Amino acid sequence: MIEKHGHGGDRMTANERFGAPAKGWLDYSANINPLGPPKSLYSLLRQEWKQLQHYPDPRCRELVAAIASKYGLPEVSILPGNGAAECIDLVVRAFQPRRAALIEPTFSEYQEALHKSGVEMIFIPTRPEDHFLPNIEELKSVAQQVDLIFLGHPNNPVGNLLPVEALQQLMKVAEASDTLVVMDEAFLDFLPNERQLSWMNRASKSQQLIVLRSMTKFYAIPGLRLGFAVAHPESIEKLRRLQVPWSVNHLAQRAGILALSQDAYEEETRILIQVEREWLSEQLEHRGLKPFPSVVNFLLVHRGNYSWESSKLQARMATQGVLIRCCDTFRGLEKEYFRMAIRGRKENERFLEALDSALERIITGEAHHA
Ligand SMILES: Cc1ncc(COP(=O)(O)O)c(C=O)c1O
């Protein structure tokens, strides 16, 4: 397994575990825009590196203005961070909940951040037959018993969304019981109707809601680190007080401003992901695997009638230079699940070739040992 540090996309661990492939990894274990960063980013970085002799703007003023103008938000409701990961950590430290709730399965950093602060956790289990969506009555009941609830919107590793009516009901309960809802929209920009679905606007006015956004996945800059929180101005001040100064470096700030202006790139990404998601899901089903319905750029896949554990499939695919994400490090998922990114057609074909050959080797190997 390459997830010993808790996440996919860990190529160093993959090198240690499987040996570095000559052509580099074809990485399906992290969910990054397959188009790569917007092309103009490279020339921008070539110019901007000269500014590294100065401190970055500690208030990220131009980036905040660009985010505010793109999404129609007040600037006082925006706090950029060193990836959405920093914002998750800040929220927990700033609001110090006594008890918090999490859906099972979900992104592991919520649990990590809560654990570091010694917060008691309530887990809301979900079932594969419900596509891992929580029961709304249970969700509302738990929301009344906790101070904070994390929600993936969409949820990682499943790629699903709670219906709007369910979220509206949840917000009502949260407002009545003074519970803070932290909605993580790290992948929402992959949806064509993200503007209708996003809760950023509501978060900018509500003391009961914080929305977190990542810019590393959609704009393919995970190595640069960039995300932001949207919240009521008083909540933003609470978060800012705990943030390390200059945590968003100069290159990330400039890259963020440029990225937000890339309308054609955004459109191209959304179309590509939609087409390839449908195609890949069909291809996986043809092979007897069970991908769950997803609205984003990754798929959670059950092994179907196969009996291998996902770490075995990962090891076999790694010998062909392809990385997938084993899912048993997600609380609530077992060894029969893996997660894979959605990339462009050529890469997806290469992925399927590696998958076919891995499946064949596992099956013949198993027959051989039987
Ligand atoms: C659901 C979710 N939220 C937040 C993050 C953190 O993103 P960032 O790279 O912006 O820190 C991730 C990263 O995998 C994620 O999957």
PDBQT file of the ligand as one rigid body, heavy atoms in Angstrom, charges set to zero:
ROOT
HETATM    1  C1  LIG A 401     -12.214  16.353   0.107  1.00  0.00    +0.000 C 
HETATM    2  C2  LIG A 401     -10.886  17.036   0.202  1.00  0.00    +0.000 A 
HETATM    3  N1  LIG A 401     -10.819  18.201   0.841  1.00  0.00    +0.000 NA
HETATM    4  C3  LIG A 401      -9.646  18.864   0.953  1.00  0.00    +0.000 A 
HETATM    5  C4  LIG A 401      -8.485  18.344   0.425  1.00  0.00    +0.000 A 
HETATM    6  C5  LIG A 401      -7.203  19.105   0.582  1.00  0.00    +0.000 C 
HETATM    7  O1  LIG A 401      -6.943  19.801  -0.594  1.00  0.00    +0.000 OA
HETATM    8  P1  LIG A 401      -5.736  20.809  -0.758  1.00  0.00    +0.000 P 
HETATM    9  O2  LIG A 401      -4.785  20.196  -1.726  1.00  0.00    +0.000 OA
HETATM   10  O3  LIG A 401      -6.351  22.076  -1.272  1.00  0.00    +0.000 OA
HETATM   11  O4  LIG A 401      -5.136  21.005   0.593  1.00  0.00    +0.000 OA
HETATM   12  C6  LIG A 401      -8.516  17.129  -0.248  1.00  0.00    +0.000 A 
HETATM   13  C7  LIG A 401      -7.277  16.548  -0.807  1.00  0.00    +0.000 C 
HETATM   14  O5  LIG A 401      -7.233  15.431  -1.227  1.00  0.00    +0.000 OA
HETATM   15  C8  LIG A 401      -9.761  16.457  -0.368  1.00  0.00    +0.000 A 
HETATM   16  O6  LIG A 401      -9.841  15.286  -0.992  1.00  0.00    +0.000 OA
ENDROOT
TORSDOF 0
